[in-house]
């Protein structure tokens, strides 16, 4: 079912934030953001005969805000690195239409794997990786729209399948980050024990 991963993950994040003990203003802001994304994902708007998911527009505004905090050179670097990820995402989407392997391996899994692999080459910072993934997938979906429009195929920008790809990419990357931090802490403890 399209969008099920996005909806389930969003509700899990919502309940985890709700159960989090330190209820700061930032925490409530995240709660509100997750609720808005969930509720708006069911709606699309027609913008100059382009059908766009409302949550997709919200994601663009959020990412634009975080990028505006960077200096101009960093903004350009984020744009071009996101462009590389976007092209890969678009190519995988187009290949999955004709590739017989897409019957056995889900396009979302392949896209997420390649996107994560690229982000590890493009940056070491976790937050940079998050931004690259989001910017790249936003640009990639716009490329998909342009391609599908040229063959007169109705394409919704930022549909629930796109959100599934975004969320699974972020989820896998965050899991890898948590595991690497955990392993580095264990190895640091072992070194301290050996020294003592």
MDAnalysis code that builds the backbone (N, CA, C; Angstrom):
import MDAnalysis as mda
import numpy as np

u = mda.Universe.empty(588, n_residues=196, atom_resindex=np.repeat(np.arange(196), 3), trajectory=True)
u.add_TopologyAttr("name", ["N", "CA", "C"] * 196)
u.add_TopologyAttr("resid", np.arange(1, 197))
u.add_TopologyAttr("resname", ["UNK", "UNK", "UNK", "UNK", "UNK", "UNK", "UNK", "UNK", "UNK", "UNK", "UNK", "UNK", "UNK", "UNK", "UNK", "UNK", "UNK", "UNK", "UNK", "UNK", "UNK", "UNK", "UNK", "UNK", "UNK", "UNK", "UNK", "UNK", "UNK", "UNK", "UNK", "UNK", "UNK", "UNK", "UNK", "UNK", "UNK", "UNK", "UNK", "UNK", "UNK", "UNK", "UNK", "UNK", "UNK", "UNK", "UNK", "UNK", "UNK", "UNK", "UNK", "UNK", "UNK", "UNK", "UNK", "UNK", "UNK", "UNK", "UNK", "UNK", "UNK", "UNK", "UNK", "UNK", "UNK", "UNK", "UNK", "UNK", "UNK", "UNK", "UNK", "UNK", "UNK", "UNK", "UNK", "UNK", "UNK", "UNK", "UNK", "UNK", "UNK", "UNK", "UNK", "UNK", "UNK", "UNK", "UNK", "UNK", "UNK", "UNK", "UNK", "UNK", "UNK", "UNK", "UNK", "UNK", "UNK", "UNK", "UNK", "UNK", "UNK", "UNK", "UNK", "UNK", "UNK", "UNK", "UNK", "UNK", "UNK", "UNK", "UNK", "UNK", "UNK", "UNK", "UNK", "UNK", "UNK", "UNK", "UNK", "UNK", "UNK", "UNK", "UNK", "UNK", "UNK", "UNK", "UNK", "UNK", "UNK", "UNK", "UNK", "UNK", "UNK", "UNK", "UNK", "UNK", "UNK", "UNK", "UNK", "UNK", "UNK", "UNK", "UNK", "UNK", "UNK", "UNK", "UNK", "UNK", "UNK", "UNK", "UNK", "UNK", "UNK", "UNK", "UNK", "UNK", "UNK", "UNK", "UNK", "UNK", "UNK", "UNK", "UNK", "UNK", "UNK", "UNK", "UNK", "UNK", "UNK", "UNK", "UNK", "UNK", "UNK", "UNK", "UNK", "UNK", "UNK", "UNK", "UNK", "UNK", "UNK", "UNK", "UNK", "UNK", "UNK", "UNK", "UNK", "UNK", "UNK", "UNK", "UNK", "UNK", "UNK", "UNK", "UNK", "UNK"])
u.atoms.positions = np.array([
    [0.847, -1.196, 0.000],
    [0.000, 0.000, 0.000],
    [0.886, 1.252, 0.000],
    [0.641, 2.125, -0.940],
    [1.439, 3.345, -1.092],
    [1.265, 4.273, 0.095],
    [2.378, 4.715, 0.631],
    [2.347, 5.675, 1.731],
    [2.222, 5.077, 3.110],
    [2.074, 3.745, 3.197],
    [1.886, 3.102, 4.501],
    [3.110, 3.273, 5.394],
    [4.298, 3.166, 4.806],
    [5.535, 3.328, 5.569],
    [5.647, 4.740, 6.133],
    [5.299, 5.717, 5.306],
    [5.336, 7.120, 5.726],
    [4.371, 7.368, 6.876],
    [3.137, 6.881, 6.750],
    [2.115, 7.100, 7.777],
    [2.506, 6.409, 9.079],
    [2.931, 5.134, 8.999],
    [3.306, 4.378, 10.201],
    [4.505, 5.025, 10.897],
    [5.530, 5.374, 10.113],
    [6.730, 5.998, 10.682],
    [6.401, 7.350, 11.313],
    [5.555, 8.124, 10.646],
    [5.171, 9.439, 11.180],
    [4.451, 9.303, 12.513],
    [3.533, 8.340, 12.607],
    [2.812, 8.138, 13.866],
    [3.742, 7.618, 14.956],
    [4.705, 6.763, 14.589],
    [5.689, 6.275, 15.565],
    [6.526, 7.431, 16.111],
    [6.979, 8.307, 15.211],
    [7.750, 9.489, 15.626],
    [6.892, 10.371, 16.535],
    [5.623, 10.530, 16.174],
    [4.703, 11.351, 16.963],
    [4.582, 10.812, 18.387],
    [4.356, 9.499, 18.516],
    [4.189, 8.909, 19.850],
    [5.497, 8.897, 20.645],
    [6.625, 8.718, 19.945],
    [7.921, 8.782, 20.633],
    [8.180, 10.191, 21.178],
    [7.841, 11.203, 20.382],
    [7.984, 12.590, 20.841],
    [7.020, 12.906, 21.974],
    [5.839, 12.299, 21.920],
    [4.818, 12.512, 22.951],
    [5.247, 11.898, 24.280],
    [5.885, 10.737, 24.218],
    [6.338, 10.045, 25.422],
    [7.675, 10.559, 25.952],
    [8.359, 11.364, 25.138],
    [9.658, 11.908, 25.534],
    [9.497, 12.782, 26.769],
    [10.330, 12.569, 27.769],
    [10.147, 13.216, 29.076],
    [10.357, 14.725, 29.041],
    [11.386, 15.181, 28.358],
    [11.677, 16.621, 28.333],
    [10.784, 17.320, 27.305],
    [9.623, 17.751, 27.761],
    [8.677, 18.394, 26.849],
    [9.023, 19.875, 26.681],
    [9.958, 20.140, 25.805],
    [10.377, 21.515, 25.535],
    [9.510, 22.100, 24.417],
    [9.690, 23.403, 24.176],
    [8.956, 24.060, 23.084],
    [9.342, 23.452, 21.739],
    [10.626, 23.082, 21.600],
    [11.120, 22.477, 20.365],
    [10.436, 21.136, 20.113],
    [10.254, 20.368, 21.185],
    [9.608, 19.062, 21.103],
    [8.161, 19.198, 20.623],
    [7.442, 20.171, 21.170],
    [6.055, 20.410, 20.760],
    [5.981, 20.912, 19.320],
    [7.008, 21.645, 18.903],
    [7.089, 22.119, 17.524],
    [7.246, 20.932, 16.566],
    [8.099, 19.963, 16.938],
    [8.278, 18.745, 16.143],
    [6.978, 17.943, 16.082],
    [6.282, 17.859, 17.238],
    [4.993, 17.150, 17.287],
    [3.996, 17.761, 16.309],
    [3.904, 19.088, 16.356],
    [2.987, 19.804, 15.460],
    [3.379, 19.584, 14.005],
    [4.696, 19.615, 13.716],
    [5.197, 19.406, 12.352],
    [4.843, 18.039, 11.802],
    [5.010, 17.007, 12.634],
    [4.691, 15.631, 12.211],
    [3.193, 15.499, 11.955],
    [2.362, 16.072, 12.833],
    [0.906, 16.024, 12.653],
    [0.467, 16.735, 11.382],
    [1.074, 17.879, 11.099],
    [0.744, 18.644, 9.889],
    [1.126, 17.834, 8.650],
    [2.310, 17.205, 8.665],
    [2.735, 16.374, 7.517],
    [1.770, 15.228, 7.268],
    [1.353, 14.565, 8.354],
    [0.420, 13.430, 8.223],
    [-0.911, 13.901, 7.651],
    [-1.459, 14.971, 8.230],
    [-2.787, 15.434, 7.800],
    [-2.790, 16.017, 6.393],
    [-1.702, 16.702, 6.023],
    [-1.649, 17.339, 4.699],
    [-1.273, 16.365, 3.578],
    [-0.748, 15.190, 3.939],
    [-0.314, 14.233, 2.908],
    [-1.480, 13.675, 2.090],
    [-2.684, 13.814, 2.611],
    [-3.869, 13.309, 1.901],
    [-4.386, 14.286, 0.851],
    [-3.845, 15.509, 0.836],
    [-4.353, 16.544, -0.060],
    [-3.341, 16.937, -1.133],
    [-3.861, 17.224, -2.304],
    [-3.025, 17.742, -3.389],
    [-3.622, 19.063, -3.862],
    [-2.750, 19.932, -4.355],
    [-3.237, 21.193, -4.912],
    [-2.840, 21.277, -6.374],
    [-3.681, 21.931, -7.137],
    [-3.416, 22.127, -8.561],
    [-2.785, 23.491, -8.744],
    [-1.499, 23.506, -9.057],
    [-0.743, 24.749, -9.191],
    [-0.295, 24.901, -10.635],
    [-0.983, 25.760, -11.404],
    [-0.730, 25.946, -12.845],
    [-0.756, 24.604, -13.584],
    [-1.805, 23.832, -13.347],
    [-2.041, 22.488, -13.933],
    [-0.978, 21.463, -13.538],
    [-0.253, 21.746, -12.439],
    [0.702, 20.784, -11.867],
    [0.122, 20.323, -10.545],
    [-0.099, 19.023, -10.419],
    [-0.669, 18.488, -9.186],
    [0.453, 18.182, -8.192],
    [0.405, 18.841, -7.033],
    [1.457, 18.712, -6.009],
    [0.832, 18.343, -4.673],
    [1.464, 17.382, -3.999],
    [1.031, 17.008, -2.655],
    [1.347, 18.161, -1.708],
    [0.411, 18.462, -0.813],
    [0.559, 19.605, 0.083],
    [1.731, 19.418, 1.052],
    [1.944, 18.192, 1.527],
    [3.064, 17.907, 2.447],
    [4.408, 18.102, 1.765],
    [4.447, 17.863, 0.460],
    [5.673, 18.068, -0.333],
    [6.075, 19.549, -0.299],
    [5.092, 20.425, -0.414],
    [5.339, 21.870, -0.364],
    [5.866, 22.266, 1.014],
    [5.285, 21.666, 2.069],
    [5.738, 21.939, 3.433],
    [7.194, 21.517, 3.609],
    [7.546, 20.335, 3.064],
    [8.935, 19.832, 3.136],
    [9.872, 20.818, 2.429],
    [9.447, 21.340, 1.279],
    [10.273, 22.309, 0.528],
    [10.529, 23.554, 1.380],
    [9.493, 24.044, 2.060],
    [9.658, 25.225, 2.906],
    [10.592, 24.951, 4.092],
    [10.464, 23.772, 4.693],
    [11.318, 23.412, 5.836],
    [12.781, 23.335, 5.399],
    [13.026, 22.631, 4.284],
    [14.396, 22.482, 3.780],
    [14.959, 23.834, 3.349],
    [14.136, 24.653, 2.702],
    [14.575, 25.988, 2.273],
    [14.997, 26.839, 3.463],
    [14.250, 26.701, 4.565],
    [14.595, 27.460, 5.773],
    [15.973, 27.049, 6.295],
    [16.214, 25.735, 6.421],
    [17.489, 25.248, 6.944],
    [18.658, 25.590, 6.011],
    [18.391, 25.601, 4.708],
    [19.458, 25.941, 3.750],
    [19.747, 27.439, 3.792],
    [18.727, 28.246, 4.064],
    [18.927, 29.700, 4.121],
    [19.836, 30.105, 5.287],
    [19.986, 29.226, 6.281],
    [20.861, 29.507, 7.415],
    [22.343, 29.351, 7.058],
    [22.616, 28.699, 5.925],
    [23.999, 28.477, 5.483],
    [24.472, 29.656, 4.632],
    [25.802, 29.754, 4.455],
    [26.319, 30.811, 3.574],
    [26.124, 30.406, 2.107],
    [26.348, 31.339, 1.202],
    [26.028, 31.146, -0.221],
    [26.785, 29.971, -0.839],
    [28.071, 29.813, -0.516],
    [28.886, 28.722, -1.086],
    [28.352, 27.367, -0.624],
    [27.998, 27.271, 0.670],
    [27.420, 26.025, 1.202],
    [26.060, 25.735, 0.558],
    [25.286, 26.783, 0.312],
    [23.979, 26.618, -0.342],
    [24.145, 26.025, -1.739],
    [25.127, 26.558, -2.493],
    [25.402, 26.055, -3.837],
    [25.889, 24.608, -3.803],
    [26.733, 24.302, -2.812],
    [27.237, 22.927, -2.643],
    [26.082, 21.972, -2.350],
    [25.162, 22.395, -1.477],
    [23.990, 21.577, -1.159],
    [23.115, 21.364, -2.397],
    [22.954, 22.425, -3.169],
    [22.122, 22.341, -4.375],
    [22.711, 21.327, -5.370],
    [24.029, 21.420, -5.636],
    [24.652, 20.536, -6.626],
    [24.768, 19.094, -6.137],
    [25.042, 18.916, -4.858],
    [25.096, 17.556, -4.308],
    [23.704, 16.932, -4.289],
    [22.700, 17.759, -4.001],
    [21.314, 17.301, -4.073],
    [20.910, 16.941, -5.490],
    [21.451, 17.688, -6.444],
    [21.184, 17.444, -7.868],
    [21.668, 16.060, -8.292],
    [22.839, 15.661, -7.792],
    [23.387, 14.321, -8.095],
    [22.457, 13.243, -7.564],
    [22.016, 13.411, -6.318],
    [21.087, 12.440, -5.708],
    [19.756, 12.431, -6.460],
    [19.282, 13.618, -6.837],
    [18.024, 13.727, -7.583],
    [18.067, 13.014, -8.920],
    [19.203, 13.134, -9.614],
    [19.361, 12.455, -10.907],
    [19.344, 10.935, -10.744],
    [20.015, 10.449, -9.700],
    [20.034, 9.003, -9.425],
    [18.618, 8.504, -9.129],
    [17.895, 9.241, -8.291],
    [16.522, 8.867, -7.945],
    [15.637, 8.822, -9.188],
    [15.784, 9.834, -10.049],
    [14.989, 9.908, -11.268],
    [15.315, 8.760, -12.221],
    [16.603, 8.451, -12.356],
    [17.039, 7.359, -13.241],
    [16.493, 6.025, -12.745],
    [16.553, 5.787, -11.439],
    [16.037, 4.531, -10.865],
    [14.536, 4.418, -11.101],
    [13.812, 5.530, -10.937],
    [12.353, 5.534, -11.174],
    [12.046, 5.168, -12.620],
    [12.782, 5.756, -13.554],
    [12.550, 5.479, -14.975],
    [12.965, 4.064, -15.348],
    [14.070, 3.590, -14.793],
    [14.522, 2.221, -15.082],
    [13.554, 1.169, -14.555],
    [12.936, 1.476, -13.420],
    [12.017, 0.501, -12.814],
    [10.792, 0.231, -13.687],
    [10.490, 1.155, -14.604],
    [9.350, 0.963, -15.510],
    [9.656, -0.149, -16.524],
    [10.909, -0.160, -17.016],
    [11.285, -1.089, -18.080],
    [12.109, -2.281, -17.598],
    [12.731, -2.148, -16.429],
    [13.637, -3.188, -15.943],
    [12.847, -4.365, -15.363],
    [13.103, -5.589, -15.835],
    [12.381, -6.745, -15.295],
    [12.725, -7.046, -13.836],
    [13.880, -6.560, -13.371],
    [14.285, -6.790, -11.976],
    [13.358, -6.083, -10.996],
    [12.658, -5.036, -11.466],
    [11.749, -4.287, -10.593],
    [10.545, -5.119, -10.146],
    [10.308, -6.248, -10.823],
    [9.236, -7.157, -10.388],
    [9.628, -7.880, -9.107],
    [10.943, -8.050, -8.887],
    [11.438, -8.794, -7.733],
    [11.961, -7.882, -6.625],
    [12.600, -6.773, -7.015],
    [13.151, -5.834, -6.038],
    [12.371, -4.528, -6.134],
    [11.885, -4.073, -5.003],
    [11.091, -2.846, -4.969],
    [11.936, -1.623, -5.339],
    [11.373, -0.782, -6.160],
    [12.047, 0.447, -6.615],
    [12.433, 1.345, -5.446],
    [11.586, 1.397, -4.420],
    [11.842, 2.229, -3.249],
    [13.118, 1.787, -2.522],
    [13.331, 0.487, -2.412],
    [14.511, -0.066, -1.731],
    [15.779, 0.264, -2.515],
    [15.725, 0.093, -3.836],
    [16.880, 0.398, -4.689],
    [17.206, 1.886, -4.614],
    [16.181, 2.733, -4.731],
    [16.373, 4.189, -4.660],
    [17.002, 4.592, -3.336],
    [16.440, 4.070, -2.241],
    [16.948, 4.406, -0.909],
    [18.392, 3.961, -0.737],
    [18.695, 2.753, -1.194],
    [20.062, 2.217, -1.072],
    [21.065, 3.106, -1.817],
    [20.738, 3.472, -3.063],
    [21.638, 4.309, -3.864],
    [21.764, 5.728, -3.305],
    [20.655, 6.261, -2.810],
    [20.657, 7.608, -2.217],
    [21.549, 7.640, -0.979],
    [21.404, 6.635, -0.110],
    [22.220, 6.551, 1.115],
    [23.690, 6.360, 0.765],
    [23.955, 5.500, -0.191],
    [25.338, 5.242, -0.626],
    [26.002, 6.532, -1.117],
    [25.262, 7.305, -1.901],
    [25.778, 8.581, -2.401],
    [26.030, 9.585, -1.281],
    [25.120, 9.651, -0.314],
    [25.280, 10.627, 0.771],
    [26.519, 10.324, 1.610],
    [26.872, 9.041, 1.747],
    [28.072, 8.685, 2.500],
    [29.336, 9.119, 1.761],
    [29.269, 9.191, 0.441],
    [30.399, 9.699, -0.346],
    [30.448, 11.228, -0.337],
    [29.272, 11.855, -0.255],
    [29.188, 13.306, -0.368],
    [29.471, 14.061, 0.930],
    [29.223, 13.418, 2.076],
    [29.425, 14.123, 3.349],
    [29.664, 13.176, 4.507],
    [30.329, 13.692, 5.549],
    [30.537, 12.932, 6.785],
    [29.558, 13.375, 7.866],
    [29.054, 14.591, 7.743],
    [28.136, 15.147, 8.735],
    [26.733, 14.549, 8.581],
    [26.136, 14.139, 9.692],
    [24.805, 13.540, 9.694],
    [23.751, 14.521, 9.186],
    [23.830, 15.774, 9.642],
    [22.829, 16.776, 9.258],
    [22.956, 17.171, 7.787],
    [24.193, 17.194, 7.288],
    [24.396, 17.444, 5.859],
    [23.773, 16.314, 5.035],
    [23.967, 15.094, 5.489],
    [23.395, 13.927, 4.797],
    [21.874, 14.030, 4.738],
    [21.270, 14.428, 5.863],
    [19.803, 14.600, 5.904],
    [19.346, 15.633, 4.879],
    [20.079, 16.735, 4.836],
    [19.718, 17.794, 3.881],
    [19.909, 17.328, 2.446],
    [21.009, 16.621, 2.166],
    [21.274, 16.131, 0.807],
    [20.190, 15.159, 0.345],
    [19.797, 14.266, 1.241],
    [18.743, 13.292, 0.898],
    [17.450, 14.023, 0.545],
    [17.044, 14.954, 1.411],
    [15.778, 15.669, 1.191],
    [15.827, 16.530, -0.065],
    [16.908, 17.306, -0.214],
    [17.043, 18.166, -1.405],
    [17.082, 17.312, -2.666],
    [17.860, 16.232, -2.614],
    [17.996, 15.346, -3.775],
    [16.685, 14.717, -4.194],
    [15.925, 14.228, -3.221],
    [14.645, 13.589, -3.556],
    [13.610, 14.611, -4.028],
    [13.676, 15.827, -3.489],
    [12.777, 16.902, -3.965],
    [13.077, 17.196, -5.437],
    [14.364, 17.368, -5.754],
    [14.759, 17.652, -7.137],
    [14.459, 16.465, -8.056],
    [14.707, 15.253, -7.542],
    [14.453, 14.036, -8.331],
    [12.999, 13.888, -8.730],
    [12.095, 14.252, -7.812],
    [10.667, 14.147, -8.129],
    [10.247, 15.185, -9.156],
    [10.897, 16.343, -9.128],
    [10.624, 17.361, -10.150],
    [11.113, 16.870, -11.520],
    [12.287, 16.211, -11.553],
    [12.790, 15.611, -12.801],
    [11.800, 14.571, -13.322],
    [11.270, 13.759, -12.402],
    [10.288, 12.740, -12.794],
    [9.052, 13.367, -13.411],
    [8.593, 14.478, -12.793],
    [7.411, 15.163, -13.323],
    [7.667, 15.652, -14.751],
    [8.829, 16.275, -14.966],
    [9.178, 16.800, -16.293],
    [9.225, 15.673, -17.319],
    [9.830, 14.534, -16.927],
    [9.943, 13.385, -17.834],
    [8.575, 12.809, -18.164],
    [7.753, 12.589, -17.136],
    [6.436, 11.987, -17.359],
    [5.491, 12.937, -18.096],
    [5.659, 14.232, -17.879],
    [4.825, 15.203, -18.585],
    [5.120, 15.179, -20.080],
    [6.400, 14.941, -20.434],
    [6.783, 14.911, -21.853],
    [6.116, 13.749, -22.604],
    [5.723, 12.699, -21.869],
    [5.011, 11.576, -22.524],
    [3.510, 11.613, -22.203],
    [3.055, 12.783, -21.682],
    [1.637, 13.039, -21.362],
    [1.077, 12.038, -20.353],
    [1.871, 11.771, -19.319],
    [1.450, 10.885, -18.232],
    [1.170, 11.733, -17.001],
    [0.013, 11.510, -16.370],
    [-0.350, 12.299, -15.192],
    [0.524, 11.875, -14.013],
    [1.265, 12.829, -13.483],
    [2.200, 12.548, -12.390],
    [1.974, 13.540, -11.257],
    [1.788, 13.021, -10.042],
    [1.606, 13.879, -8.870],
    [2.969, 14.076, -8.219],
    [3.394, 15.315, -8.094],
    [4.677, 15.607, -7.445],
    [4.525, 15.416, -5.942],
    [5.401, 14.585, -5.374],
    [5.387, 14.334, -3.928],
    [4.256, 13.436, -3.482],
    [3.965, 12.408, -4.288],
    [2.915, 11.469, -3.876],
    [3.403, 10.642, -2.679],
    [2.556, 9.786, -2.147],
    [2.890, 9.025, -0.944],
    [4.051, 8.059, -1.162],
    [4.213, 7.589, -2.392],
    [5.353, 6.705, -2.703],
    [6.671, 7.462, -2.520],
    [6.683, 8.722, -2.908],
    [7.865, 9.569, -2.717],
    [8.174, 9.734, -1.235],
    [7.128, 9.935, -0.427],
    [7.312, 10.065, 1.017],
    [7.850, 8.777, 1.631],
    [7.398, 7.634, 1.110],
    [7.925, 6.342, 1.574],
    [9.433, 6.261, 1.336],
    [9.862, 6.665, 0.139],
    [11.285, 6.637, -0.218],
    [12.077, 7.583, 0.673],
    [11.539, 8.780, 0.898],
    [12.209, 9.763, 1.757],
    [12.362, 9.231, 3.179],
    [11.279, 8.690, 3.726],
    [11.306, 8.239, 5.112],
    [12.170, 7.001, 5.306],
    [12.133, 6.061, 4.362],
    [12.969, 4.866, 4.519],
    [14.447, 5.219, 4.367],
    [14.768, 6.182, 3.499],
    [16.156, 6.641, 3.339],
    [16.662, 7.274, 4.630],
    [15.860, 8.147, 5.216],
    [16.240, 8.813, 6.467],
    [16.321, 7.809, 7.614],
    [15.378, 6.866, 7.633],
    [15.338, 5.846, 8.691],
    [16.571, 4.943, 8.652],
    [16.933, 4.473, 7.456],
    [18.107, 3.599, 7.311],
    [19.379, 4.362, 7.645],
    [19.493, 5.605, 7.148],
    [20.682, 6.399, 7.421],
    [20.824, 6.699, 8.909],
    [19.709, 7.003, 9.573],
    [19.725, 7.278, 11.013],
    [20.105, 6.026, 11.798],
    [19.616, 4.870, 11.367],
    [19.959, 3.604, 12.015],
    [21.454, 3.324, 11.887],
    [22.008, 3.542, 10.698],
    [23.449, 3.360, 10.475],
    [24.237, 4.307, 11.376],
    [23.769, 5.549, 11.497],
    [24.432, 6.559, 12.336],
    [24.417, 6.129, 13.803],
    [23.274, 5.655, 14.299],
    [23.134, 5.213, 15.696],
    [24.042, 4.021, 15.975],
    [24.064, 3.059, 15.040],
    [24.911, 1.869, 15.200],
    [26.386, 2.253, 15.226],
    [26.791, 3.153, 14.322],
    [28.203, 3.579, 14.279],
    [28.605, 4.320, 15.549],
    [27.711, 5.143, 16.114],
    [27.989, 5.845, 17.381],
    [28.113, 4.839, 18.519],
    [27.207, 3.856, 18.525],
    [27.215, 2.817, 19.566],
    [28.512, 1.999, 19.511],
    [28.928, 1.615, 18.315],
    [30.161, 0.835, 18.138],
    [31.386, 1.657, 18.554],
    [31.397, 2.938, 18.179],
    [32.531, 3.806, 18.549],
    [32.610, 4.002, 20.057],
    [31.462, 4.069, 20.749],
    [31.446, 4.202, 22.215],
    [31.966, 2.935, 22.887],
    [31.584, 1.782, 22.353],
    [32.058, 0.504, 22.904],
    [33.565, 0.371, 22.720],
    [34.051, 0.715, 21.527],
    [35.494, 0.634, 21.265],
    [36.279, 1.618, 22.134],
    [35.692, 2.791, 22.420],
    [36.322, 3.777, 23.298],
    [36.393, 3.260, 24.738],
    [35.304, 2.605, 25.182],
    [35.279, 2.007, 26.520],
    [36.331, 0.914, 26.642],
    [36.443, 0.086, 25.613],
    [37.415, -1.014, 25.615],
    [38.847, -0.472, 25.668],
    [39.102, 0.607, 24.948],
    [40.445, 1.232, 24.975],
    [40.774, 1.753, 26.372],
    [39.771, 2.383, 27.014],
    [39.985, 2.907, 28.364],
    [40.258, 1.772, 29.352],
    [39.522, 0.658, 29.181],
    [39.724, -0.502, 30.050],
    [41.113, -1.104, 29.870],
    [41.563, -1.174, 28.618],
    [42.889, -1.715, 28.314],
    [44.008, -0.827, 28.869],
    [43.802, 0.490, 28.833],
    [44.799, 1.429, 29.341],
    [44.894, 1.361, 30.857],
    [43.732, 1.170, 31.505],
    [43.714, 1.097, 32.962],
    [44.152, -0.282, 33.454],
])
